[in-house]
């Protein structure tokens, strides 16, 4: 999908917003020659927890995809790993057996030192928060309840107060 940290980019030709998965799929098709029938987008999530939850519930559990390779930036990998291992380890496990997850890190090239430091600090706090919020969860229905009742990217209670600003340096990494 995107991020709750800033507005979605707009396609200058169509004036429609461009979802993160759509932009990545477009690049894979046009820049790297991947056939569209080999791409399955997930355009609904707004963050990494949503990425994992919706990937599992929309695609993996239904299509029977058991082996996954998760690629992310080095600065974001610890939290990504914690989230994906948690979500894909929750009951009920699919009839085809447990998931196999592999994680591939890409470098932080192109990020200036102070920008990277700000994002790493944000990631460290978010990782601790995720682990604390989900430590007792054992089932997908508990994750669903957390996302849509408590998580401020998805729960409607986010609409009763103004958004809090994100550190401008960390914002450059979204």
N, C-alpha and C positions, 0 to 999 in steps of 0.2 A: 503494500500500500504506500506508505510514506512515513511521516513522523509528525507527532503532535507539537514538535518544537518550532516549526515554521510552516508557512503556507506551501502548498504543493506548487511545483513549477508549472508554468503554462506553456503549451505548445504554441509558438508564434504563428503557425499556419492555420490551425483549427480554433485557437483560443480556448481549447479544453485543457483541464488539468492533466498532467502526466503522472501516472502512478509509478512508483519505484520499479515494480516488477515489469510494467509495460516498457519503461525506458530501457531496462536491462534486456528484455526480450527483443526489442527493436534493434539494439546494438548487436546482439547475438545473430539475428537474422541478416541484417544489412551489412555489418562490418566483419562478421566471422563465418557467414555462410551456413549457419545452423538452420535446418528445415523447421518451419513453424510447428509442424505436427510433433516435434520432439520437445517442445516447450510447453510447460503447464504453469501458468501464472497464478499467483496468489496476491490479489490486489486489495485486500480488505484490511490487513493488519496495519497498525500504526507504530509498532515498536517490535523489539526482539521477542518479547513474551508472546505477543500476538502472532509474529511470524511462526514461531514453533507450534503454538496451539492450533492455528488455522491450517498450517501445512499438514499437521497430523490429522486433524478432523476432516478437512476438505479433500485432501489428496491421499495421504499415506494409508490411513485406516481403510478407506474405500477402495483404492486402486491396488492395494496389496504391496505397496513399495516398502521393502524391509531394510534395504541397505542405503544409507544416505551419506553424502559427503557435504559437510557444511563449511563454506568458505567465508572468511571474514577478516577484517583488519586485525593486526596484532593488538592494538589498543582496546579492541572490543571482544577479543577471543575468550578471556576468562569468564566474562558474564555470559557470552553466547554459549559456551560449553555448559555452564551451570544450568542455564535455562533449558537448552535442548535435552540434556541428560535428564533433567527433572520431568519435563513434559512427556518425552518419549518413554520414560520409565513408569509413568502412572498407569494404574489399572483403570479399566480393563485392558489387558494386552490383547492384540488382535489374534485371531485364530491361526494365522500363519506363523506365529511365534514372536519372540522379542525383536526389537529393532537393533540394527547394527549401525552405529554412528562413527564417522571419521571426521576429524576436524583439520582443515587446512588454513594456515595463517598466511596472510599477505602482509608485506611490509607497510610501514607508515610513511613511505616516500611522499614528499610533497607537503608535509605538514611542518610548519615552523615549530621550534622548540616550545615557545610559550603556549601556542595553540594546542599542541600535543599534550603538554603537561596539564593544561586545564581539562582536556577531555579525559585523560587518564584518571585524574582526581574524581571527576564525575562518575566514570565507570566503576572505580573502586567503591564509592558510596552506593551506587546502584546495585552492585553485586551483593554487598552486605545486606541491603534492603530486600532484595529478591530472596536471598537465602533465609532471612528472618521471616518474611511473609509467607513462605511456602514450605518451611521445614516440616510441618505436620501433615502436609497434603500427601495423600496416597492415591487419589482417584481423579480422573478427568473432570468429573462433575464438581469437585472442589475447586479446580482451576477455573472452570467456567464461572462458578459463583464469584470467585475472587476477581476475575477480569471484568465481569459485567455488573458487579455490585460495589467493588472497592477501587479498582484501578482507574486512575484519572485520565487515561486515554480512551476508555471504553464505557465506564459507568456514567449514567446520566447525571449523577450528582456533581460531575465536573462542571455542569452548566449553571450552578448556583453561585459560583464565585469566579472572579477574573483569573485569567491565566497568570502564573508567576513567570517573571522573565528568566531566561536562560543566560548564563554567563556568555557574553559576546564572543569570547575566544573559543569556548566549547561549541558554540553555535556554528562556527565556521567548519566544523567537521561533519555536520549533518547534510 
